[in-house]
Amino acid sequence: MAERLITDIGGMPDGEVPRPDVPMLFWEKHMIATFNVLRDKGVFNLDELRRSVEGMAPEAYKKSTFYGRRLDGMTDLLVEKGVIDREELAARTAEILRAGTRDHG
Amino acid sequence: MADASPSFALGDRVRIVDLGKAGHVRTPFYAREKVGVVDHVCGAFENPEERAYGREGGRRVPLYRVRLMQRDLWPDYEGAPNDSLVLEIYHHWLRPAREQEASR
């Protein structure tokens, strides 16, 4: 028997579904646009993204958000495929955060 | 690789099986071993279970919309007796079901 995927929660007991009204952040829009371009160019497909997100550690998955999971899933795929290097990504991220973004003062 | 099993038609009774397959699968646990009726034949698509690992361009698999009764899915279902749910299920997760065959 295969283990149930972290996304396969239909019918499992849980509390009320929170429905907060959260405005979309700039990085989220930017990330979705980047995701769509990479998918359209055939760098990865949507099924690979789903597989990547399903492979997240359960605690990390639960703590994350829709966009956070997509970003982490996409990043892991790009590292897996050798498109980007994790250290290079971390260095560039730190550089951007130092300079400040629309979402990070 | 040719698919030997016959394709299903609109109105066919089918059982959603539990393939016990690891990895990216799109058949939810709550629907496994349930019996439903083919509601729509969607066409044939590359298997997402293969595409999820970058194996693109493979054989296309028939995809069906299967209508399941809510009361079959949830033992304590309190809604209308004819409430149903339609799921998209790939051919290899389906087996023919006899007229009297019930969900498990």
Backbone of each chain as ProteinMPNN parsed JSONL, in Angstrom:
{"seq_chain_A": "MAERLITDIGGMPDGEVPRPDVPMLFWEKHMIATFNVLRDKGVFNLDELRRSVEGMAPEAYKKSTFYGRRLDGMTDLLVEKGVIDREELAARTAEILRAGTRDHG", "coords_chain_A": {"N_chain_A": [[0.848, -1.206, 0.0], [0.672, 2.079, -0.978], [1.933, 5.101, 0.439], [-0.213, 7.66, 1.621], [-0.527, 10.684, -0.151], [0.586, 13.943, 0.843], [-1.083, 15.878, -0.061], [-3.444, 14.608, -0.437], [-6.107, 14.77, 1.076], [-8.799, 14.469, 1.239], [-11.779, 13.812, 2.974], [-10.569, 13.408, 5.391], [-10.516, 14.013, 8.929], [-10.737, 17.382, 10.077], [-10.355, 20.798, 11.155], [-12.219, 23.884, 10.877], [-12.121, 25.422, 7.665], [-9.867, 27.947, 7.111], [-10.564, 31.119, 5.726], [-9.082, 33.559, 4.953], [-8.903, 36.967, 3.825], [-6.524, 37.657, 1.78], [-4.282, 39.931, 0.445], [-2.621, 39.82, -2.742], [0.849, 39.402, -2.996], [3.653, 41.162, -4.458], [5.853, 39.512, -5.15], [4.636, 37.085, -5.417], [3.028, 37.289, -7.678], [5.025, 37.728, -9.527], [6.429, 35.358, -9.306], [4.571, 33.455, -10.209], [4.354, 34.278, -12.855], [6.963, 33.767, -13.737], [7.022, 31.03, -13.349], [5.073, 30.21, -15.227], [6.294, 30.935, -17.65], [8.592, 29.303, -17.633], [7.382, 26.789, -17.672], [5.976, 26.934, -20.119], [8.131, 27.055, -21.834], [9.056, 24.565, -21.628], [10.801, 23.745, -19.644], [10.024, 22.521, -17.312], [7.152, 20.467, -16.447], [3.652, 20.711, -15.424], [2.881, 18.482, -13.944], [5.262, 17.592, -12.903], [5.812, 19.694, -11.163], [3.751, 19.326, -9.328], [4.458, 16.827, -8.284], [6.879, 17.518, -7.123], [6.086, 19.351, -5.127], [4.499, 17.668, -3.579], [6.451, 16.145, -2.501], [7.521, 17.6, -0.477], [8.665, 18.094, 2.93], [6.38, 17.071, 5.422], [5.886, 18.873, 7.622], [6.986, 21.284, 6.729], [5.416, 21.649, 4.494], [2.856, 22.045, 5.622], [3.24, 24.411, 7.031], [3.644, 26.221, 5.057], [2.48, 28.294, 2.261], [0.102, 28.593, -0.482], [1.52, 29.912, -2.586], [4.07, 29.848, -1.543], [4.617, 27.106, -1.435], [4.561, 26.535, -4.138], [6.686, 28.04, -5.039], [8.852, 26.844, -3.641], [8.633, 24.224, -4.626], [9.086, 24.653, -7.336], [11.686, 25.738, -7.274], [13.132, 23.547, -6.225], [12.814, 21.765, -8.363], [14.195, 23.108, -10.386], [16.763, 23.051, -9.373], [17.142, 20.292, -9.247], [17.153, 19.726, -11.968], [19.411, 20.941, -12.734], [19.373, 23.552, -13.597], [19.602, 25.793, -12.017], [21.789, 26.725, -9.304], [21.91, 25.865, -5.919], [23.406, 27.313, -3.981], [24.16, 29.572, -5.376], [21.662, 30.65, -5.854], [20.855, 31.218, -3.217], [22.717, 33.163, -2.539], [22.131, 35.2, -4.362], [19.485, 35.736, -3.642], [19.852, 36.749, -1.051], [21.229, 39.062, -1.672], [19.286, 40.516, -3.109], [17.339, 40.825, -1.113], [18.75, 42.417, 0.658], [18.933, 44.771, -0.774], [16.303, 45.435, -0.784], [12.811, 44.966, -1.483], [9.557, 45.25, -3.103], [7.98, 43.866, -1.388], [9.519, 43.28, 0.792], [10.725, 45.406, 3.006]], "CA_chain_A": [[0.0, 0.0, 0.0], [1.463, 3.309, -1.069], [1.575, 6.099, 1.435], [-1.1, 8.72, 1.164], [0.187, 11.93, -0.413], [0.26, 15.029, 1.774], [-2.155, 16.667, -0.687], [-4.635, 13.762, -0.583], [-6.695, 14.88, 2.41], [-10.259, 14.366, 1.149], [-12.433, 12.917, 3.91], [-9.883, 13.304, 6.68], [-11.064, 14.997, 9.877], [-9.97, 18.611, 10.251], [-11.171, 21.896, 11.663], [-12.806, 24.781, 9.899], [-11.166, 25.896, 6.663], [-9.747, 29.402, 7.211], [-10.701, 31.807, 4.439], [-8.693, 34.959, 5.132], [-8.808, 37.775, 2.609], [-5.108, 38.025, 1.747], [-3.904, 40.577, -0.817], [-1.513, 39.144, -3.418], [2.11, 40.136, -2.92], [4.316, 41.319, -5.76], [6.706, 38.348, -5.466], [3.773, 35.964, -5.796], [2.681, 37.509, -9.093], [6.274, 37.575, -10.284], [6.78, 33.938, -9.285], [3.64, 32.742, -11.088], [4.733, 34.617, -14.232], [8.199, 33.018, -14.015], [6.617, 29.62, -13.442], [4.371, 29.993, -16.503], [7.269, 31.034, -18.75], [9.448, 28.109, -17.601], [6.553, 25.662, -18.106], [5.706, 27.076, -21.557], [9.371, 26.792, -22.565], [9.349, 23.134, -21.515], [11.834, 23.462, -18.639], [9.352, 21.486, -16.516], [5.701, 20.451, -16.683], [2.846, 20.906, -14.214], [2.884, 17.24, -13.151], [6.527, 17.582, -12.15], [5.658, 20.635, -10.065], [2.909, 18.681, -8.31], [5.279, 15.779, -7.647], [7.88, 18.194, -6.312], [5.409, 19.896, -3.943], [4.073, 16.52, -2.764], [7.642, 15.595, -1.871], [7.981, 18.462, 0.627], [8.517, 17.541, 4.277], [5.016, 17.41, 5.866], [5.825, 20.066, 8.481], [7.251, 22.439, 5.871], [4.234, 21.801, 3.64], [1.739, 22.592, 6.413], [3.531, 25.78, 7.447], [3.789, 27.086, 3.893], [1.262, 28.819, 1.644], [-0.051, 28.183, -1.885], [2.627, 30.44, -3.386], [5.31, 29.371, -0.946], [4.82, 25.72, -1.884], [4.868, 26.536, -5.57], [8.056, 28.557, -5.18], [9.802, 25.818, -3.186], [8.557, 23.104, -5.563], [9.73, 25.078, -8.584], [13.117, 25.864, -6.986], [13.688, 22.189, -6.121], [12.859, 21.199, -9.719], [15.257, 23.774, -11.15], [18.029, 22.519, -8.845], [17.168, 18.888, -9.694], [17.445, 19.69, -13.395], [20.695, 21.592, -12.976], [19.184, 24.871, -14.214], [20.195, 26.745, -11.074], [22.611, 26.16, -8.242], [21.296, 26.305, -4.671], [24.224, 28.347, -3.322], [24.049, 30.772, -6.215], [20.318, 31.175, -5.599], [20.841, 31.776, -1.866], [23.529, 34.394, -2.565], [21.38, 36.228, -5.113], [18.323, 36.081, -2.824], [20.332, 37.609, 0.03], [21.581, 40.343, -2.306], [18.03, 41.204, -3.427], [16.697, 41.204, 0.146], [19.537, 43.549, 1.205], [18.575, 45.972, -1.537], [14.891, 45.725, -0.511], [11.86, 44.681, -2.565], [8.234, 45.823, -2.815], [7.37, 43.099, -0.303], [10.435, 43.241, 1.927], [11.223, 46.767, 3.163]], "C_chain_A": [[0.879, 1.25, 0.0], [0.998, 4.288, 0.002], [0.704, 7.175, 0.821], [-0.304, 10.003, 0.968], [-0.294, 13.015, 0.553], [-0.893, 15.892, 1.253], [-3.476, 15.905, -0.727], [-5.385, 13.687, 0.745], [-8.207, 14.756, 2.401], [-10.813, 13.373, 2.149], [-11.738, 12.776, 5.244], [-10.423, 14.366, 7.627], [-10.139, 16.21, 9.992], [-10.906, 19.684, 10.782], [-11.767, 22.697, 10.53], [-11.737, 25.241, 8.909], [-11.068, 27.419, 6.773], [-9.836, 30.044, 5.825], [-10.342, 33.283, 4.597], [-8.601, 35.683, 3.79], [-7.381, 38.324, 2.549], [-4.768, 38.688, 0.411], [-2.684, 39.872, -1.43], [-0.262, 40.017, -3.361], [2.76, 40.179, -4.299], [5.127, 40.083, -6.128], [5.871, 37.156, -5.925], [3.367, 36.069, -7.267], [3.89, 37.237, -9.992], [6.63, 36.088, -10.417], [5.867, 33.147, -10.223], [3.998, 33.019, -12.555], [5.982, 33.834, -14.636], [7.878, 31.541, -14.22], [5.995, 29.331, -14.812], [5.33, 30.015, -17.691], [8.111, 29.754, -18.807], [8.675, 26.868, -18.055], [6.317, 25.725, -19.62], [6.949, 26.77, -22.394], [9.812, 25.336, -22.414], [10.457, 22.796, -20.537], [11.312, 22.408, -17.654], [7.882, 21.501, -16.888], [4.956, 20.51, -15.35], [2.831, 19.658, -13.332], [4.169, 17.126, -12.33], [6.446, 18.532, -10.957], [4.849, 19.992, -8.944], [3.703, 17.626, -7.556], [6.295, 16.407, -6.692], [7.262, 18.722, -5.01], [4.983, 18.756, -3.004], [5.241, 15.896, -2.014], [8.181, 16.447, -0.727], [7.836, 17.727, 1.957], [7.151, 17.977, 4.8], [4.943, 18.681, 6.702], [6.032, 21.336, 7.662], [6.038, 22.718, 4.988], [3.114, 22.507, 4.411], [1.972, 24.049, 6.771], [3.522, 26.753, 6.273], [2.431, 27.555, 3.365], [1.197, 28.296, 0.205], [1.168, 28.626, -2.71], [3.981, 29.971, -2.86], [5.635, 27.96, -1.405], [5.216, 25.689, -3.35], [6.299, 27.017, -5.808], [9.08, 27.484, -4.795], [9.816, 24.628, -4.139], [9.298, 23.424, -6.855], [11.246, 25.167, -8.396], [13.781, 24.484, -6.93], [13.813, 21.543, -7.5], [14.014, 21.786, -10.518], [16.633, 23.315, -10.674], [18.214, 21.09, -9.34], [17.612, 18.778, -11.151], [18.748, 20.4, -13.754], [20.581, 22.959, -13.645], [19.797, 25.953, -13.32], [20.966, 25.971, -10.009], [22.073, 26.726, -6.918], [22.084, 27.44, -3.99], [24.136, 29.669, -4.064], [22.701, 31.463, -5.956], [20.26, 31.853, -4.233], [21.588, 33.105, -1.834], [22.759, 35.528, -3.241], [20.145, 36.683, -4.326], [18.736, 37.053, -1.712], [20.642, 39.016, -0.501], [20.315, 41.17, -2.57], [17.344, 41.683, -2.15], [17.426, 42.384, 0.794], [19.138, 44.85, 0.524], [17.128, 46.392, -1.258], [14.026, 45.429, -1.73], [10.534, 45.353, -2.226], [7.594, 45.134, -1.605], [8.231, 43.068, 0.952], [11.145, 44.584, 2.003], [12.713, 46.819, 3.171]], "O_chain_A": [[1.72, 1.435, 0.88], [-0.164, 4.297, 0.408], [0.865, 7.548, -0.341], [0.502, 10.371, 1.822], [-1.435, 12.996, 1.013], [-1.589, 16.549, 2.027], [-4.518, 16.492, -1.018], [-5.315, 12.682, 1.453], [-8.843, 14.918, 3.442], [-10.382, 12.221, 2.186], [-12.247, 12.103, 6.14], [-10.751, 15.476, 7.207], [-8.915, 16.074, 10.004], [-12.119, 19.483, 10.845], [-11.815, 22.254, 9.382], [-10.578, 25.426, 9.283], [-12.059, 28.118, 6.557], [-9.24, 29.549, 4.868], [-11.188, 34.156, 4.402], [-8.268, 35.089, 2.764], [-7.068, 39.329, 3.186], [-4.946, 38.077, -0.642], [-1.818, 39.386, -0.703], [-0.311, 41.215, -3.642], [2.47, 39.365, -5.176], [5.102, 39.645, -7.278], [6.328, 36.326, -6.712], [3.361, 35.08, -7.999], [3.789, 36.614, -11.049], [7.065, 35.623, -11.47], [6.334, 32.269, -10.948], [3.953, 32.117, -13.392], [6.053, 33.301, -15.743], [8.389, 30.894, -15.134], [6.338, 28.349, -15.469], [5.2, 29.218, -18.62], [8.323, 29.189, -19.88], [9.226, 26.001, -18.734], [6.438, 24.72, -20.319], [6.843, 26.285, -23.52], [10.814, 24.921, -22.996], [11.005, 21.695, -20.578], [12.051, 21.524, -17.221], [7.41, 22.421, -17.556], [5.558, 20.376, -14.285], [2.774, 19.766, -12.107], [4.158, 16.624, -11.206], [6.944, 18.223, -9.874], [5.203, 20.092, -7.769], [3.629, 17.543, -6.33], [6.539, 15.895, -5.599], [7.835, 18.564, -3.932], [5.096, 18.875, -1.784], [5.05, 15.203, -1.014], [9.165, 16.084, -0.082], [6.988, 16.846, 2.096], [6.786, 19.142, 4.642], [4.032, 19.488, 6.513], [5.346, 22.337, 7.867], [5.677, 23.872, 4.76], [2.503, 23.451, 3.909], [1.029, 24.84, 6.814], [3.407, 27.964, 6.465], [1.384, 27.257, 3.939], [2.125, 27.638, -0.264], [1.767, 27.83, -3.433], [4.912, 29.729, -3.627], [6.783, 27.651, -1.726], [6.088, 24.922, -3.758], [7.022, 26.486, -6.651], [10.045, 27.244, -5.52], [10.879, 24.08, -4.433], [10.031, 22.595, -7.396], [12.005, 24.723, -9.258], [14.847, 24.274, -7.507], [14.795, 20.855, -7.78], [14.719, 21.073, -11.232], [17.563, 23.202, -11.473], [19.295, 20.715, -9.796], [18.346, 17.862, -11.523], [19.14, 20.455, -14.92], [21.557, 23.471, -14.193], [20.423, 26.897, -13.801], [20.817, 24.76, -9.842], [21.813, 27.924, -6.814], [21.498, 28.399, -3.489], [24.048, 30.738, -3.46], [22.619, 32.687, -5.854], [19.686, 32.934, -4.097], [21.151, 34.056, -1.186], [22.739, 36.66, -2.758], [19.797, 37.863, -4.337], [18.058, 38.05, -1.463], [20.348, 40.02, 0.148], [20.277, 42.369, -2.29], [16.83, 42.8, -2.096], [16.796, 43.247, 1.405], [19.021, 45.894, 1.166], [16.762, 47.549, -1.463], [14.456, 45.619, -2.868], [10.406, 45.964, -1.165], [6.782, 45.725, -0.894], [7.722, 42.854, 2.052], [12.033, 44.883, 1.204], [13.293, 47.898, 3.296]]}, "seq_chain_B": "MADASPSFALGDRVRIVDLGKAGHVRTPFYAREKVGVVDHVCGAFENPEERAYGREGGRRVPLYRVRLMQRDLWPDYEGAPNDSLVLEIYHHWLRPAREQEASR", "coords_chain_B": {"N_chain_B": [[3.847, 0.501, -26.017], [1.033, -1.405, -26.044], [-2.35, -1.03, -24.953], [-4.188, -3.527, -23.597], [-6.661, -3.9, -22.355], [-10.218, -3.297, -22.643], [-11.736, -0.18, -23.641], [-13.791, 1.992, -21.692], [-17.298, 2.852, -21.842], [-19.786, 5.471, -22.019], [-21.957, 5.409, -19.268], [-21.164, 2.931, -18.351], [-20.636, 0.715, -15.605], [-18.157, 1.023, -13.202], [-15.313, 0.047, -11.215], [-13.222, 1.838, -9.097], [-9.949, 1.159, -8.645], [-7.424, 0.25, -6.181], [-4.312, 0.857, -6.797], [-2.115, 0.923, -5.259], [0.083, 2.423, -5.754], [3.117, 4.2, -5.562], [4.406, 7.595, -5.525], [3.59, 10.334, -7.784], [0.282, 10.317, -8.005], [-3.127, 10.53, -9.16], [-5.518, 9.676, -8.152], [-7.731, 9.935, -5.668], [-7.517, 8.798, -2.232], [-9.982, 8.433, -0.905], [-11.705, 7.618, -2.878], [-11.038, 5.14, -3.705], [-11.662, 1.72, -4.409], [-14.322, 2.182, -4.741], [-17.484, 2.081, -6.424], [-18.687, 3.354, -9.454], [-20.222, 5.247, -12.169], [-19.506, 5.675, -15.586], [-19.446, 8.893, -16.693], [-18.615, 10.642, -18.577], [-16.557, 10.54, -21.406], [-13.418, 11.586, -21.647], [-11.329, 11.663, -23.457], [-7.938, 10.965, -24.519], [-4.916, 11.104, -22.726], [-1.502, 11.966, -21.968], [0.055, 10.041, -19.44], [-0.059, 11.363, -16.251], [1.351, 10.294, -14.149], [3.688, 9.437, -15.215], [4.634, 11.709, -16.536], [5.171, 13.317, -14.35], [7.704, 12.706, -13.623], [9.218, 13.705, -15.566], [9.057, 12.191, -17.838], [8.045, 12.593, -20.789], [5.847, 12.527, -23.684], [4.901, 9.962, -23.842], [2.733, 7.017, -24.149], [-0.724, 7.656, -24.72], [-3.339, 7.775, -22.351], [-6.672, 6.706, -21.813], [-9.039, 8.934, -20.358], [-11.556, 9.332, -17.937], [-14.683, 10.747, -16.758], [-15.979, 9.883, -13.757], [-18.947, 9.134, -12.126], [-19.806, 9.18, -8.794], [-21.736, 8.078, -5.998], [-22.488, 10.17, -3.28], [-23.263, 9.049, -0.847], [-22.108, 6.58, -1.0], [-19.471, 7.196, -0.761], [-19.134, 8.404, 1.739], [-19.794, 7.147, 4.823], [-21.388, 8.356, 6.762], [-22.952, 10.179, 5.447], [-25.168, 12.898, 5.131], [-26.649, 14.295, 3.315], [-28.839, 14.812, 0.419], [-30.163, 11.748, -0.924], [-29.547, 11.239, -3.596], [-27.318, 12.757, -4.172], [-24.226, 13.367, -5.807], [-20.814, 12.879, -6.919], [-18.342, 13.86, -9.202], [-15.458, 12.522, -10.568], [-12.306, 12.809, -12.231], [-10.76, 10.133, -13.688], [-8.072, 8.058, -14.591], [-7.752, 5.465, -17.095], [-6.3, 3.109, -16.301], [-6.818, 2.902, -13.611], [-9.259, 1.829, -13.342], [-11.742, -0.785, -13.291], [-14.049, -3.076, -14.841], [-17.331, -3.158, -13.416], [-19.793, -5.283, -11.989], [-23.42, -5.367, -12.267], [-24.648, -5.629, -9.698], [-22.588, -5.108, -8.046], [-21.038, -3.608, -5.247], [-19.757, -0.603, -3.63], [-16.764, -0.634, -1.646]], "CA_chain_B": [[3.174, -0.554, -25.256], [-0.403, -1.335, -26.318], [-3.23, -1.276, -23.818], [-5.022, -4.646, -24.012], [-8.009, -3.872, -21.789], [-11.127, -2.493, -23.451], [-12.077, 1.133, -23.118], [-15.138, 2.07, -21.126], [-18.227, 3.731, -22.552], [-20.738, 6.229, -21.21], [-22.931, 4.579, -18.571], [-20.565, 1.692, -17.817], [-20.329, 0.675, -14.167], [-16.725, 0.771, -13.034], [-14.743, 0.121, -9.873], [-11.927, 2.518, -9.013], [-9.128, 0.22, -7.887], [-6.304, 0.806, -5.435], [-3.104, 0.282, -7.392], [-1.047, 0.945, -4.263], [1.245, 2.95, -6.466], [3.755, 5.354, -4.936], [4.729, 8.687, -6.443], [2.508, 11.262, -8.097], [-0.927, 9.696, -8.55], [-4.21, 11.497, -9.1], [-6.744, 9.009, -7.722], [-7.738, 10.154, -4.219], [-7.726, 7.622, -1.386], [-11.381, 8.212, -0.521], [-12.479, 7.075, -4.011], [-10.53, 3.805, -4.068], [-12.579, 0.597, -4.156], [-15.71, 2.623, -4.888], [-18.081, 1.782, -7.725], [-19.403, 4.484, -10.033], [-20.681, 5.103, -13.546], [-18.805, 6.581, -16.504], [-20.305, 10.039, -16.947], [-18.08, 11.363, -19.734], [-15.263, 10.043, -21.895], [-12.726, 12.868, -21.858], [-10.28, 11.582, -24.469], [-6.756, 10.274, -24.018], [-3.874, 12.055, -22.348], [-0.284, 11.351, -21.422], [-0.111, 9.676, -18.043], [0.639, 12.298, -15.355], [2.239, 9.529, -13.259], [4.967, 9.403, -15.931], [5.054, 13.101, -16.779], [5.637, 13.895, -13.086], [9.134, 12.435, -13.507], [9.848, 14.238, -16.766], [8.937, 11.278, -18.975], [6.996, 13.135, -21.654], [5.727, 11.931, -25.012], [4.518, 8.549, -23.726], [1.435, 6.565, -24.633], [-1.859, 8.375, -24.143], [-4.224, 6.908, -21.571], [-8.028, 7.261, -21.76], [-9.448, 9.572, -19.094], [-13.021, 9.323, -17.816], [-15.307, 11.317, -15.558], [-16.74, 8.815, -13.104], [-19.892, 9.68, -11.146], [-19.917, 8.356, -7.586], [-22.763, 8.565, -5.083], [-21.896, 10.675, -2.03], [-23.534, 8.131, 0.279], [-21.141, 5.481, -1.108], [-18.15, 7.692, -0.372], [-19.088, 8.783, 3.16], [-20.792, 6.328, 5.529], [-22.302, 9.179, 7.576], [-23.437, 11.281, 4.598], [-26.531, 13.29, 5.541], [-27.294, 15.073, 2.267], [-29.862, 14.126, -0.377], [-29.682, 10.412, -1.302], [-29.02, 11.177, -4.971], [-26.144, 13.623, -4.337], [-23.119, 12.614, -6.395], [-19.54, 13.566, -7.108], [-17.71, 13.383, -10.431], [-13.992, 12.577, -10.51], [-11.608, 12.387, -13.454], [-9.937, 8.972, -13.35], [-7.426, 7.441, -15.752], [-8.211, 4.117, -17.438], [-5.651, 2.015, -15.574], [-7.323, 2.845, -12.239], [-10.654, 1.37, -13.422], [-12.077, -2.152, -13.698], [-15.496, -3.187, -15.023], [-18.062, -3.597, -12.22], [-21.08, -5.914, -12.319], [-24.629, -4.591, -11.923], [-24.944, -5.667, -8.248], [-21.356, -4.874, -7.287], [-21.133, -2.402, -4.418], [-18.522, 0.028, -3.167], [-16.252, -1.197, -0.392]], "C_chain_B": [[1.663, -0.411, -25.467], [-1.197, -1.644, -25.063], [-4.245, -2.34, -24.223], [-6.458, -4.535, -23.514], [-8.92, -2.945, -22.586], [-11.377, -1.133, -22.819], [-13.508, 1.12, -22.614], [-15.974, 3.058, -21.917], [-19.145, 4.43, -21.555], [-21.74, 5.269, -20.569], [-22.374, 3.28, -18.011], [-20.35, 1.813, -16.31], [-18.869, 0.27, -14.009], [-16.347, 0.808, -11.553], [-13.407, 0.852, -9.963], [-11.056, 1.633, -8.124], [-8.043, 0.954, -7.11], [-5.034, 0.141, -5.958], [-1.942, 0.252, -6.399], [0.242, 1.523, -4.806], [1.802, 4.189, -5.761], [4.025, 6.427, -5.99], [3.523, 9.556, -6.71], [1.345, 10.521, -8.749], [-2.091, 10.638, -8.31], [-5.556, 10.848, -8.761], [-6.819, 9.102, -6.202], [-8.069, 8.879, -3.438], [-9.212, 7.359, -1.133], [-12.208, 7.58, -1.635], [-12.071, 5.643, -4.345], [-11.475, 2.711, -3.566], [-14.048, 1.02, -4.181], [-16.181, 2.328, -6.311], [-18.871, 2.997, -8.201], [-19.778, 4.201, -11.473], [-19.924, 6.118, -14.412], [-19.788, 7.659, -16.975], [-19.892, 10.772, -18.219], [-16.752, 10.718, -20.121], [-14.483, 11.27, -22.363], [-11.759, 12.855, -23.033], [-9.09, 10.851, -23.871], [-5.62, 11.274, -23.821], [-2.649, 11.309, -21.86], [-0.47, 11.139, -19.924], [0.664, 10.628, -17.119], [1.597, 11.592, -14.4], [3.624, 9.377, -13.881], [5.516, 10.815, -16.126], [5.638, 13.747, -15.527], [7.13, 13.669, -12.882], [9.858, 12.813, -14.802], [9.764, 13.326, -17.977], [7.75, 11.709, -19.839], [6.97, 12.414, -22.988], [5.353, 10.457, -24.992], [3.136, 8.275, -24.291], [0.313, 7.355, -23.944], [-2.827, 7.391, -23.502], [-5.621, 7.524, -21.573], [-8.34, 7.814, -20.364], [-10.973, 9.645, -19.083], [-13.449, 10.195, -16.646], [-16.207, 10.227, -15.002], [-17.638, 9.442, -12.043], [-20.077, 8.698, -10.006], [-21.014, 8.944, -6.707], [-22.098, 8.992, -3.775], [-22.095, 9.686, -0.885], [-22.644, 6.886, 0.198], [-19.765, 5.908, -0.601], [-18.034, 7.899, 1.138], [-20.17, 8.019, 3.911], [-21.803, 7.171, 6.299], [-22.888, 10.337, 6.769], [-24.897, 11.604, 4.898], [-27.263, 14.091, 4.48], [-28.344, 14.26, 1.523], [-29.304, 12.793, -0.883], [-29.106, 10.338, -2.718], [-27.873, 12.163, -5.227], [-24.988, 12.793, -4.872], [-21.893, 13.502, -6.539], [-18.901, 12.995, -8.366], [-16.2, 13.589, -10.327], [-13.416, 12.18, -11.855], [-10.596, 11.303, -13.082], [-9.35, 8.383, -14.641], [-7.781, 5.965, -15.858], [-7.608, 3.014, -16.572], [-6.049, 1.928, -14.108], [-8.748, 2.279, -12.205], [-10.738, -0.095, -13.836], [-13.575, -2.177, -13.948], [-16.142, -3.667, -13.725], [-19.398, -4.2, -12.658], [-22.224, -5.059, -11.788], [-24.837, -4.491, -10.409], [-23.74, -5.268, -7.4], [-21.408, -3.542, -6.529], [-19.756, -1.851, -4.078], [-18.071, -0.662, -1.892], [-15.717, -0.072, 0.473]], "O_chain_B": [[1.084, 0.612, -25.099], [-0.765, -2.426, -24.217], [-5.078, -2.094, -25.095], [-7.379, -5.02, -24.171], [-8.471, -1.94, -23.136], [-11.243, -0.964, -21.607], [-14.331, 0.324, -23.065], [-15.457, 3.966, -22.567], [-19.257, 4.024, -20.399], [-22.306, 4.414, -21.25], [-23.066, 2.593, -17.259], [-19.942, 2.859, -15.804], [-18.41, -0.702, -14.609], [-16.972, 1.502, -10.751], [-12.565, 0.525, -10.799], [-11.4, 1.388, -6.968], [-7.779, 2.132, -7.353], [-4.725, -0.997, -5.603], [-0.91, -0.366, -6.661], [1.339, 1.163, -4.379], [1.058, 5.104, -5.408], [3.888, 6.188, -7.189], [2.547, 9.527, -5.96], [1.424, 10.143, -9.918], [-2.065, 11.446, -7.382], [-6.611, 11.413, -9.053], [-6.058, 8.428, -5.508], [-8.795, 8.007, -3.915], [-9.654, 6.211, -1.144], [-13.294, 7.06, -1.378], [-12.701, 5.003, -5.186], [-12.005, 2.776, -2.457], [-14.914, 0.292, -3.696], [-15.399, 2.323, -7.261], [-19.63, 3.592, -7.437], [-19.67, 3.07, -11.947], [-19.731, 7.267, -14.016], [-20.821, 7.362, -17.574], [-20.707, 11.438, -18.857], [-15.932, 10.394, -19.263], [-14.844, 11.909, -23.351], [-11.403, 13.913, -23.553], [-9.214, 10.193, -22.838], [-5.401, 12.165, -24.642], [-2.739, 10.171, -21.399], [-1.077, 11.96, -19.237], [1.891, 10.697, -17.188], [2.541, 12.202, -13.898], [4.614, 9.207, -13.17], [6.699, 11.075, -15.91], [6.499, 14.621, -15.621], [7.758, 14.349, -12.071], [10.946, 12.32, -15.095], [10.325, 13.635, -19.028], [6.62, 11.259, -19.651], [7.944, 11.771, -23.378], [5.473, 9.772, -26.008], [2.468, 9.158, -24.829], [0.391, 7.676, -22.758], [-3.097, 6.318, -24.041], [-5.761, 8.728, -21.36], [-7.957, 7.24, -19.344], [-11.599, 9.976, -20.09], [-12.709, 10.372, -15.678], [-17.086, 9.715, -15.695], [-17.171, 10.18, -11.176], [-20.452, 7.544, -10.211], [-21.204, 10.159, -6.672], [-21.257, 8.276, -3.229], [-21.206, 9.504, -0.054], [-22.442, 6.207, 1.205], [-18.998, 5.096, -0.084], [-16.999, 7.618, 1.743], [-21.355, 8.229, 3.654], [-22.948, 6.756, 6.474], [-23.275, 11.358, 7.337], [-25.752, 10.718, 4.919], [-28.39, 14.528, 4.713], [-28.698, 13.157, 1.94], [-28.126, 12.702, -1.231], [-28.275, 9.478, -3.008], [-27.495, 12.38, -6.379], [-24.785, 11.655, -4.45], [-21.943, 14.71, -6.309], [-18.914, 11.782, -8.575], [-15.728, 14.688, -10.036], [-13.964, 11.319, -12.543], [-9.697, 11.526, -12.27], [-10.047, 8.233, -15.645], [-8.07, 5.302, -14.861], [-8.31, 2.092, -16.156], [-5.663, 0.981, -13.423], [-9.375, 2.255, -11.145], [-9.925, -0.584, -14.621], [-14.312, -1.397, -13.345], [-15.566, -4.489, -13.012], [-20.049, -3.697, -13.575], [-22.026, -4.156, -10.976], [-25.159, -3.423, -9.889], [-23.854, -5.109, -6.185], [-21.769, -2.504, -7.082], [-18.738, -2.529, -4.217], [-18.885, -1.207, -1.147], [-15.236, -0.319, 1.579]]}, "name": "protein", "num_of_chains": 2, "seq": "MAERLITDIGGMPDGEVPRPDVPMLFWEKHMIATFNVLRDKGVFNLDELRRSVEGMAPEAYKKSTFYGRRLDGMTDLLVEKGVIDREELAARTAEILRAGTRDHGMADASPSFALGDRVRIVDLGKAGHVRTPFYAREKVGVVDHVCGAFENPEERAYGREGGRRVPLYRVRLMQRDLWPDYEGAPNDSLVLEIYHHWLRPAREQEASR"}
